[in-house]
Amino acid sequence: MSLLPPAAEPKRVMAPDGVPIATYDLGDPDDPVVLAVHGFASSAYANWVATGWVRELNRAGYRVIALDQRGHGRSGKPHEPSAYTMGLLVQDVRTVLDTYLVDEAVYVGYSLGARVGWHASIGGEHAITRAVLGGIPDGDPLTRFRVDQAKAFLDTGTPVEDRLTQAYLTMAEGIPGNDLAALVALVEGMRGGEQPDPANPPQQPALFAAGSEDPILAASERLAAAAPHGEFFRIEGRNHFNAPTARAFRTRALEFLAETEEPATPAVPDRAVAALVFDSDGRLLLRERQGQLEPPRGEVHPGETDEEALRRLVREQLGVDAGLGGVVWVDYSGGSAERLHVAIATGAPLAGVGVRIGPGLERLRPLALRDLLMEHGASIAAEAAALA
């Protein structure tokens, strides 16, 4: 008889592109939320329930919302590579939080789920207050996966010669319900796509972890070092595949989640950029350290995100790179809404630190916004005063 709890029936959430995402709501609905996202070829049950994570998180007073990522578990499994991009996987996470009406959550992810968590923690409508990112490398971890050999195996049964590709397929076949064609499509669709960028890390407290026998150990340590509030935990004696089952990993993660104190705001050098404002026409207005409002420098470039536009303008106007904060909507008395994106640039390339605008501040009026910015130091005070 199995000692594991039976798999729960999923609640399906429909992604914007029509792919159903299986979700599992586990724990007291009044408890703070942990969003748990599994790794490649795994599932919510295999990664979080069978390993004891859900049990211990529930006992610690957390409600766990877990999901089967697209292509996995009991979620939809498209066979088209175009259905698998980092943007779509992050969108799935945000759609699940929207559906469950969750404004604030802790994120726990492993491997592919950790890579999704890195990107989901940067910007977005929801506040991820803390993140546990296990088994995350700083590049594309499946560049060596031979998609051609995997497809030939699926189509004609041709033996796979590449050892790494065969290892992944064998692992995937061992988990009931996996669709190898969907997983190969996922690898093909995500190859060469958006990767964790050490120059643009999450600003939240983040615990990075990897097994001492995992080849990505050093890469994961580098990402932890790049995050302004990152720390690293080495899981002794574990590799990439069995690290999630380690009690030491779960124990350290629970300790980390209980550390609710906000980190001290880093000191801001004199040369700093305080805010970027998008007016109602989408034009960009940059406020510099002296409190001067720069004239518009053109609209957002086609395909450019808010964060990319901010980085470009800071680089063009001040010659430095900036750490990024959150986007908030500011409701002015005239009825128009403008976005303000807070940032700080240290004057040294890739050494910026961000100021995070917390949850519940989506509808700030100018006076409240000024007071908020003035909390972050003298170099931003001049910019805040100029907003009055």
N, C-alpha and C positions, 0 to 999 in steps of 0.2 A: 504494500500500500504506500502511495506517495505521501511524504510528509509536507509537501508543498501545498499551499492553498490553491483551490481551483481558479482557473483564469476567469476573470470577470467578463461579463458581456459588455462590449464597447458601446459608447454613445458616439454616433458618427456626426462629424462636422464637415460641411461641404466647403472645400477650398474655392476661391474665386474662379479657377479654371475648370471646376467640375469634378475634381478628384476627391472622393470621400476619405476623410481622415478619421481613423478610429481613435477614440480617446477614452480614458479611464479615470473616474473621479473617486479617489480613495481616501477616506478619512472624514473627520468632522468638518462640515461645510463652513463653520465659523472660525476655523483655525487659519493661520496665515498659509499662503499657497507656496508650494514648491512645484515648479514645472520641470518634469523629468523627461529627457529626450535621449534615446538610445543611440547606439552606434551602428555602423554598416553591417547588414545581414543579420541584425539582431531584432529585438522587439521590446515593447514596454514590459511584457511579462518576463522575458528571458533576462533582460538587463537589470530590472529594478525589483520585480516581485520575487522571482526565484532566488535572487542573491541576498535577500533580506533588507534591501534598502527601504522599501515601502514600509515594512513592519517597524523598522527603527525610526524612520521619519515620523510615522503616525504616533509612536510612543513618545517621541520628543515634542509632540504638539503641533505637527504640521499636517495640512491637507495636501495630498499629492495628486496633481493632475498630470497624468502621463499620456503620451500619444505614440502611436505607431507611425513613424515617418512614411511618407508616400513611397510605395515600392516595397513596403515591409509589413509584417504582421497581418492585421485584418483591415488595413487601409487599402485604397485603390492602388493598383499596380500597372500603370501605363507601360507600354513597351517602346514608346518613342523617346529617344534621348532628349528631345526638346522639353519634355515634361519634368526634367531634372536639372535645375540650376540652383545655385546658392540663394538667389533671390526668391525663388519659389518655396524653398524649404523654410526660409525665414518668414515668408508670408504665411505659410501654414501655421507656424508658431503663433504669430500675431492674430491670425483668424481664430485659433483655438482660444486664446485669451479673450478676444472680443466676444466670442460666443458664450463663454462662461462668465462674462462681465467682470473680469479680473483686471484691476488697474495697477496692481503692484504684486510682484512675485519674486521669489528666489529661483534661480535657474540652476539645475543640475544636469550636466550633459557629459556623455562619454564618447570619445573618438569622433565619428561624424556628428553626433549630437553636440559635442563640445565645439566643433568648428561652427555649427549653426548658432550655438550660444554666443560665441565671440561676436558674430555679426549682429545677432538680435539684441545684444547689449549696447550696441552703438546706435543712438538715435531711436526713432520709433515712437509710437503713441503710448506705449506701456513702460512703466518703470520697473526694470530689473534691478533690484536693490543690491543683490550679491550674486555671485556666480561661482559654481564649482565646475571646473573644466578639466576633465580627466582624459589622458591619452590624446592630447592635441598637438600636432606638429605645426611647424611654421611654413609649410609648403603644401604641394599637392601630394598626398600620401599614396595615390594609386597611379602615378605616372608609369610605374613598371608593370602594371597590370596589362596583359596582352589581350586587348578586346578582340582582336582578329582570331586568336586561338580559342577564346571562350565562345565566340559566335560559331566557329567551325564545330566545336564540340556539341553545342546545342542543336545545330542544323543537321549534322551528319554523324555525330558520335566520334569524330576525329580526336584521338587522345591529345590532351594538353601537355606540351613539352616544358613550358616555363613553370618552374617550381613554385614561384610566388603565386601565379595565377591559379595553379592547381590547388594550392593551399587555401586560397580564398573560396574557390568553388566547393571544395570539400567541406569547409566550415559552413558555408551557406546551405549546402544540401543537408547538413545534419540538424537543421532547425526546422521543425514541422511548419508547413505553410509557406515557406519561401518559394518565390518564383524566380528562377535563375535568369530568365530572359529579362525580367524587370530590373534585377540588380545589375546585370551587365549594361543595360540601357542607362541606369543611373551613373555608373562609372564613366560611360562614354559621354553622357550629357554634362557631367560636372568637370570633366578633364579640361584643364587649362582655364577654368573659371576663377571666380573671386576667391582669394586665399586670405588667411589672417595676416594683416599688415602690422608689423611691429611699430611702424610710424603712426598708426592710428588705432591704439588699443582701447579696450573698454576702460572707462574711468571709475567704475564701481570697484569695491573690494572684490578680489577674485582669487580663489584658491586653485592653482594648477597642480596636477598630480600625474605621475607616470611611474610605471614599474621600473625597478632597477635593471631588469633584463630586457626592457623595451628599446629597440633601436632608435626610437624618436625621443629618448630621454633628454638629450642635450638640446634638441630643438624646442621641446616643451619648456625647458628651463629658460631658454632665451626669450620666449614669449612672456613668461612670468616676470622676467627682469625688465621687459619693455613696458609692462602695465604699471601705471603710477601707484596703484594700491594692490599689486599682485604679490603673491607669495607661492612658494613651491613646496610640495610634499613628495618625497621619494618613497615609493611603495616597495619595500625591500622584498627581494626574492620573487617578484611577479613580472610577467611579460605583458604584452599588449592585450592578449586574449583573456587572461585570468585575473587581471588587476581589479576589475569591478567586484570580484568576490572577496577581496581582502578585507578582513575586519578592521585592520589598521586604517585603511582608506575611509571606511564608513565612519569610524570613530573620529578621525581628524576632520572630516567634512561636517559632522554634527557639531563639533567644537567651533569650527569656523562659522557656521550658520548662527550659532548662539552669540557670536561677537557682534552685538548690535550697535556698538559705538561708531559714530561717523568718524572717518579719518580726518586729521587736521588738514586744513586747506594749505597746500604748498605755498611757500613764499613766492611772491610775484616780482620779477625783476622790473626795473624802471621802464625798459622798453617793452611795451605790452600793447596788445590789441584787445579792446574790451568787448565790442559787439558788432555784429553785422546785421543790418536791418533790410528786410525785403519789403518794399512798399507795395501798395495795392496793385500796381502794374507789373510787379515782378522784377523791378529794377533793384540794383544792389547799392546800398548806402553803407559806407564803412566809417565807423567812429575810431579815431586814433587816440593815443595816450593824452594828447593835449586837449581833448574835448572838442576838437574841430570836427564838424560833420563834412566829410568828403562829398563832392558831387557824385552823381551816379556814374559808374564805370561800365555801363552796358548791362544787358540782361544776362540771365543764366545761359550758358552755352547749351546747345541742344544735347540732350542726354546727360547733362551734368547734374549731380545731386547737390543738395544744399551744402553738405560737407565739402564736396569737391570745389564748389564755387567759393566757399570761405577760404579754403587753403590757397586757391589760386589768387584771390584778391590780396590776401595777407602777403603772399610771396611777391606779388607784383609791386605792391605799394610800400612794403617795409623790408623786403628781402629776407624774411625769416619764415620758418614753418610754425604752425600753431597747433596746440592741443585743442580739442573740440569739446564743447559742452552740449547741453540739450537744446532742442527747439521748443519755444513756447509761443502760444498765440496771445497777442496783446489786443484787448478790446478798447478802442479809443471812443471818446464820447460822440464823435461824429458817426459812429456806426460801422466804420471800416475796421477790418482786422489786419494786423501786420504781424509778421514773424520776426522774432529776434533770436539770433543764434549767438550765444556767448562763447568767447574764446580767449585764450591767453597765448602770447608768443614770447619765448624767452630770449630771442635774439640769437640763438644757436640752432642750426638746422637739426630737425628731428628731436629736439629736446623740450618740446612744448608740454605744458600740463593743462588740463581742461577744468573748467568750472561747471559742475553739473547742476542744472535746474531741476529741483525735485518734483515729485508727483503732486497733483492737485493745484497747480499754478497755471492752468491752461488759459485762464481768463483774467490776467492781471491788468489793472489800469496803470497809467504811467507812474503815479505816486508810489503804489505798491512795488512796481518794478524798480524804481529808483532805490527804495529802501532795501530791496533784495540785493541789488548789485553792490550797494555800499557795504554789505557784510563781507565782501570778498577782498578788502584791502584798499590801500591808498591809491594804487595805480588804476583801480577801476572807479574810484570815487568821483573823479573828474568826469568820467563818462556818464556815471549815474546822475550827477547833478545836471548835466546837460539835457537829460531827458525830462526834467521837471518843467 
